[in-house]
């Protein structure tokens, strides 16, 4: 299994595109997944953050100057743009095509398509039908632009697990529609045996995100009465890649077993390291695990 390491720029909010590409090159990360979202004016005065004032974010409405800036940052450091990763709403065909145009201009081969959230307010079957109708149109766009559209295994959506993601994509051509497999998200919701899920996805396995999370009981002593019949609320949070509930060495074994030869994309939200150290630690960690398996 060849190492192909990338980084999703959501995890590097304090870096400009140029700084990120330079740091990626220094650490040995070849692929760049550009976060794509409008940054509201009021956010720009705030400190850098993953989902707020993220300095490494491409605007969906980017003009040629902005597009060229991102393209030149990658080119200067010989990094490959592999994905433009937006936050699309399921059914937004116009927005989806806009992102595909951006991806094409940047030389990327993937975008993330929209999937509805699930909060018990609408029936799953209704949301499933809406999504497959959307993906039929997305498949045509993907064929036109030669850009694969991927849906992510993500908690609080109708695709939290490999099997539910597979149910959404299984009627489409895997050359055009695929799945972004994210075991870190599946700590929150959607865990299934990793190898079984990967075997099920088969040709639809298009990309993998690497992060980790874990569950813990409440920290407040008043909730920890020792009474086995007393309900307590556990909570999940992000962890360093090596220290969460996802056994990444086993996941790498399972990826190897199914013949996966795509990208492993860093998306560490644990805030354990500064950004350059996070990038280098990721590369060292993956290389060590791959040598051990």
N, C-alpha and C positions, 0 to 999 in steps of 0.2 A: 504494500500500500504506500504510494508516494505521498510525501508530505506536501500539502498545498495549504498554506496558512494565510488567512485574511483577517481583517478587522472591520467591524461595523462601527462607523464613526460616532454613533450615539454614545459610545463608551469613552470618547475622548473629547469632552465638551470644552476643555480649556485650551485646545490646540486649533490653530488655523489649518486649512487644507495643506498649506505648504509645510507647516511644522509636523503635521501628522504623517505626511508622506516621507519626510526626512527621517522621522523617528521609526517609521515602519521599515524603511530601508536599512537603518542602522541595526535593527533587531532581527531582520531576516523574514519579515512578513511581506509577501509578494502582492496580495490582493487587497483592494479597497472596496468596501461597501459604503457608498455615500448615503448618509441620512438625508432624507428629502422632506422638508416641511417648511411652511412659512413661519418666520419668527415674528411674533407680534411686537410692535414698537415698544410697548411698555416692558417687555422682557429684556430688551437690549441693555438696560441699565442695571440689571441684576447680575449677581455672580454667575459664572459658568455652571451649568447643570445639565444632566442628561437630556431631559425633556423640556427644558426652558430655554435659557440663553446658551445654546450649543453653538460654539464658534465653527464647528466642522460640519455645517448643515447647508445643503444645497436647496435653494428655493424652487418649488414646482414651477413657478412662473419666471425662472431665471432667463435673463436676456443673454445675448451672445457674449457679452463681456464677462458675466458671471460663469457661464459655461466654460469659456476659454480659461478662466482662472483655475477651475477645478481640473480641467484636462491638462493644463500645463503643469500644475503641481504634481500630478501623477507621472507625467512624461519626464519631468526634470529628474525625478528620482527613480525612474524606470519601474514604477509600480503599475499594476494592472487594475483598472476599474472593472470589477466583476458584477456589481449590482448597484442599482439605484433603488433605495428602500424607503418608500413613502408610507403614509398612514391613510390609505385610501378607504373610502366608504364603499361597501358592497353595493353594486348597482351604478356606480359613478363611471360610466363608460368614457365620457369626455375627459375626466381626470386621469383615468387609466391610460388613455391614448397619449395624453400630455406627458405622462411619466415615461411611456415607451419611446416617445420622440427624444426626450432628454437622455435616456439610456443609450439610444442609438448614437446620438451625437458624442457621447462620452466613451463609446466603445464597450459598454457593459453588455452582458448577455442575459441578465435576469432583472426582474422587478418583483416587488411583493404586491400581490393583489389583496383586495379587501374581503374580509370575512365578518359577518355580523357577530356582535356580542350576544351573550345569553345571560339573562337576568331573571328568568321566570315570567317575564311580562308578555312574551310572545311564544307561541308553540314552536318547538324545534322543527317539526315537519314543514311548517310554513316557511321558516327561515332557510331550511335546506333547499326547498324549491326555488326560493328567491335567489339563492347563491348559485345553484346550478344554471339557472337562466342567465345570470350575470357571466358565469364562467364560459358559457357557450359563445357569448360575444367577445370575451377576453381571448378565447382560443383563436378566433379569427384575427384579432389584432396581433396576437403573438406570431401567427403565421405570416402576417403582412410585414411586421417589423423584424422578424427573426429574433425575437426576444422572449425568453421563457418567463411565464408568469407563475409565481410560486405562492402557495398559501402556507402559513406558519402554524405549527402546533403551538397553541397559545391558550392559557387559562382564561376563563370568562368569555370564551367564544364558542361557536358551535364546532370548532375543530381543536379541542384540547389534547387529543390523543392521536397516535398514529392511525388507529383504526377509523376514527371519525374523520380525520383528514383524508384517508384513503377512500372512504365512502363518497366524499365530495368530488374527488378527482378521477375516480376509477373509470368513468365513461368517456374521458377525454384522452387525447393523444399525449403521451408522456414527453414527446419532443417539444410540446408547447405549454403544457400545464404540469406543474410538479409540486413537491412538498418541501418546505424548509423544516427540518427535524430539529427540535429544540428541547433536549432533555431537561434543561434548567427550568423552563416553563412548566414542564410536566411534574416537577416537584409540587407546585401549587395545585395542579389539577391535570389528570390525564395519564398518570403513570401506567405503563404496561411493560412487560418484559422487553428489554431493549432489542434483543435479537429478533424476537417474534415480530415486533413492530417493523423493524427494518426489512425482514423477510417479506412481510405483507406489502410494504410500500414498493419493493422491487424497483422497476424502472422509474417510478415516480419520485424516488429519493433524489432530490436535486441539490440540496445544500444542508449544512449542519451548523448550528450555532453552539458555541462553547461558553457556558457560564454555569454557575451553581447556586443552589439555594438550600435552605433547611428549615425544619419546623422546630418550635420550642414552646414550652408551657409558659404561662404568664409569669412575669417577674415579681408581681406584687404579692407579698406574703399572705395578704388577706384572702386571696383566691386559692391558696394552697393549704387547705384545711386538713388534708390527710384522710378525708371522708371519701371512700371509693364511690359513693353515690352522689357526690357533689360535682356538678358540671363545671369544667374549667375550659377556657377558650385558648386553644393553641394558635400560634400565628407563624406565618412563613416570612422569611426574609432572605436577602441575597447573601451569599458566602463566597469566599475565595474558591477558585476553581478546584483546588485539591481538597477542600475541607467541608464541602456540602454533602448532600445526600446522594447526588449523582456519582456513582463509582466510575470516573472517567476512564480509568485504565480498562475496565470491563467494556465500556461503550466502544472504545477504540478497538478492542478485540472483536466485538460484534460487527463494527463497520468493516473491519478487515475480512471477517468471515463472509460477509455478503458481497465483497468485492467493490466496496465504495472507493472511488478514486477522485472524488470532488474536493471541494474546499471545506476547511474547518475555520469558521469565522468567530473570532473573539468578540464577546459582548459582556465583559465583566462589570457588574454593577456593585461589587462589594466595597469599593473605595478603600481597599486595603493598601494599595500602592499609588504613588504618583503615576501619571500616565506613561512616561518613558519606561519606568520600572515595570509597570503592568505589562507593557508590550514585550519586553525582554523576558520577563518571568514566564509569560505564556509560551513563548517559543522554547525556552529551556525545558519547561514542564512537559510539553507535548513531545519534544525530542526524546526526553528521558523515558517517558512512558512507551513510546514507540520502540525504543531500543529494548525495553524490558519485555515487550510482548512478541 
